[in-house]
Amino acid sequence: MGPYLGTPNKDKESENGENEFVRYGATSMQGWRKSQEDSHIAHLDLDEDMSLFGVFDGHGGKEVSIFVEKVFREELCKLEEFKAKDYEAALKACFRQMDVMLQTDEGKAKLKEINSSCG
């Protein structure tokens, strides 16, 4: 069957959170894949009156989505575009930064580490 199961795994994992401005809920389901490959972020306190939500699709592998889940917020907040409150440019730059980071020796080593720990 390759990377797919004979029947979908319909077990769901859910989380929710809220602050004085927003309330959210997130649910994930593995589906037909042999393992859950997607990840998400929900940061209610990104900046004053600002939250950050994202869903990262594994596209056939969990390592990249988990890597992005772990570093996206920190990398976004470091960017000059973010500090200048140009949020559209900051998001675009952050996604480009993820690509750059993943191609470094350190990034490749982190992907191997994530893969071995999620086995």
Buried (B, 14 or more C-beta within 10 A) or exposed (E): EEEEEEEEBEEEEEEEEEEEEEEEEBEBEBEEBEEBBBBBBBBBEBBEEEBBEBEBEBEEBBBBBBBBBEBBBEBBBEBEBBEEEBBEBBBEBBBEBBEEBBEEEEBEEBBEEBEEEEE
